Amino acid sequence: MRKVATIFVLFLALLGAVASEPTLRWRNYEFREISALAALPTSIQEQLGAHISGLGGIADRGRPFNSTDVVDSARPMRRLVAAGQSGDTWLVALEHGGIASNVEVYLFSSGVQRQHWVLPISRPQNLQAVIQQLPAVDPSEG
């Protein structure tokens, strides 16, 4: 009986940790951070070119890519920085290597790209760092 009680308490603690997963607010969204390309919907992966190998592809977060202008044609020029999900809305940040290094950010809603920004920040560590660089208000809403 004691084992069952212990397992039940651990289950509740795990459930509480999942339920309290931190979210990041931006505009009218609350994004839950995603840390792998595979977690993005297939349609978004295809639009971004995640299925392409070599220079045109995308490296997963933390994986090698061409971060400078010394290019290895077997590696992609872009790498996932972070992504976030809020319902059917996705925010995806890709680090683009090369001499003009930058971060490209895409906003998808219902699988369709709605907005795109190019940010002059380098080496952001997470979605929060990306969101801090985005405009707080959509100019089309004003």
C-alpha positions as CSV (number, residue, x, y, z in Angstrom):
1,M,0.0,0.0,0.0
2,R,2.9,2.3,0.8
3,K,4.3,1.9,-2.7
4,V,0.9,2.7,-4.3
5,A,0.7,5.9,-2.2
6,T,4.3,6.9,-3.1
7,I,3.6,6.3,-6.8
8,F,0.3,8.3,-6.6
9,V,2.2,11.3,-4.9
10,L,4.9,11.2,-7.6
11,F,2.2,11.1,-10.3
12,L,0.5,14.2,-8.8
13,A,3.8,16.0,-8.6
14,L,4.6,15.2,-12.2
15,L,1.1,16.3,-13.3
16,G,1.5,19.6,-11.4
17,A,4.9,20.2,-13.1
18,V,3.4,19.6,-16.6
19,A,0.3,21.8,-15.7
20,S,2.5,24.6,-14.5
21,E,4.8,24.6,-17.6
22,P,6.0,28.2,-18.0
23,T,4.6,30.2,-20.9
24,L,5.9,33.3,-22.5
25,R,3.4,36.2,-23.2
26,W,3.7,38.1,-26.5
27,R,0.9,40.2,-27.9
28,N,-2.3,38.2,-27.3
29,Y,-0.5,34.8,-27.1
30,E,0.9,32.6,-24.4
31,F,3.6,30.5,-26.0
32,R,4.8,27.2,-24.6
33,E,8.5,26.8,-25.7
34,I,9.3,24.0,-28.2
35,S,12.9,22.9,-28.5
36,A,13.0,20.5,-31.5
37,L,12.2,20.7,-35.2
38,A,10.3,17.4,-34.9
39,A,7.8,19.0,-32.5
40,L,6.7,21.5,-35.2
41,P,3.8,20.5,-37.4
42,T,4.8,18.8,-40.6
43,S,3.4,21.6,-42.8
44,I,5.5,24.2,-41.0
45,Q,8.6,22.0,-41.3
46,E,8.0,21.7,-45.0
47,Q,7.5,25.5,-45.5
48,L,10.7,26.2,-43.7
49,G,12.7,23.6,-45.6
50,A,13.5,21.3,-42.7
51,H,13.4,18.3,-45.0
52,I,16.2,19.7,-47.3
53,S,19.7,18.4,-46.7
54,G,22.9,20.5,-46.9
55,L,23.0,24.2,-47.2
56,G,19.2,24.8,-47.7
57,G,18.2,22.8,-44.7
58,I,17.9,23.5,-41.0
59,A,19.9,22.1,-38.2
60,D,18.1,21.2,-35.0
61,R,18.7,23.2,-31.8
62,G,22.3,22.8,-30.6
63,R,23.4,20.8,-33.7
64,P,26.3,21.9,-36.0
65,F,25.5,24.3,-38.9
66,N,27.4,26.9,-40.9
67,S,27.6,29.7,-38.4
68,T,30.3,31.7,-40.2
69,D,31.1,32.4,-43.9
70,V,33.4,29.4,-43.9
71,V,30.9,27.0,-45.5
72,D,30.7,23.2,-45.3
73,S,28.2,22.2,-48.0
74,A,27.1,19.2,-46.0
75,R,25.8,21.5,-43.2
76,P,22.8,23.8,-43.3
77,M,23.1,27.6,-43.1
78,R,20.2,27.8,-40.6
79,R,19.6,26.3,-37.2
80,L,16.5,26.3,-34.9
81,V,17.0,28.7,-32.0
82,A,13.6,28.1,-30.4
83,A,9.9,27.8,-31.2
84,G,6.7,28.3,-29.3
85,Q,3.1,27.1,-29.6
86,S,0.0,28.9,-28.6
87,G,-3.0,26.9,-29.8
88,D,-2.7,26.8,-33.6
89,T,-0.2,29.7,-33.6
90,W,3.5,29.0,-33.8
91,L,6.5,31.3,-33.5
92,V,9.7,29.9,-35.0
93,A,13.1,31.4,-34.7
94,L,16.0,30.3,-37.0
95,E,19.6,31.4,-36.6
96,H,21.1,32.2,-40.0
97,G,24.8,31.9,-40.3
98,G,27.3,33.6,-42.6
99,I,28.8,37.0,-42.8
100,A,25.4,38.7,-42.2
101,S,24.4,36.5,-39.3
102,N,20.9,37.2,-38.1
103,V,17.8,35.5,-36.7
104,E,14.7,35.0,-38.8
105,V,11.4,34.7,-37.0
106,Y,8.2,33.4,-38.5
107,L,4.7,33.6,-37.1
108,F,2.4,30.8,-38.4
109,S,-1.3,30.6,-37.7
110,S,-3.4,27.6,-38.8
111,G,-0.3,26.4,-40.7
112,V,0.0,29.6,-42.8
113,Q,2.9,32.0,-42.5
114,R,1.4,35.3,-41.3
115,Q,4.5,37.4,-40.5
116,H,8.3,37.3,-40.9
117,W,11.0,39.4,-39.2
118,V,14.8,39.5,-39.6
119,L,16.4,40.4,-36.3
120,P,20.0,41.6,-36.0
121,I,20.6,39.7,-32.8
122,S,23.2,37.0,-32.7
123,R,23.2,33.8,-30.7
124,P,19.9,34.1,-28.8
125,Q,19.6,31.4,-26.2
126,N,15.8,30.8,-26.0
127,L,12.4,32.0,-27.1
128,Q,12.2,34.7,-24.4
129,A,15.3,36.4,-25.9
130,V,13.7,36.3,-29.3
131,I,10.4,37.6,-28.1
132,Q,12.1,40.6,-26.4
133,Q,13.3,41.7,-29.8
134,L,9.9,41.4,-31.6
135,P,7.5,44.3,-31.9
136,A,5.0,44.3,-29.1
137,V,2.1,45.4,-31.3
138,D,1.1,44.3,-34.8
139,P,1.1,47.4,-37.0
140,S,-1.8,46.1,-39.0
141,E,-4.0,46.2,-35.8
142,G,-3.5,50.0,-35.3
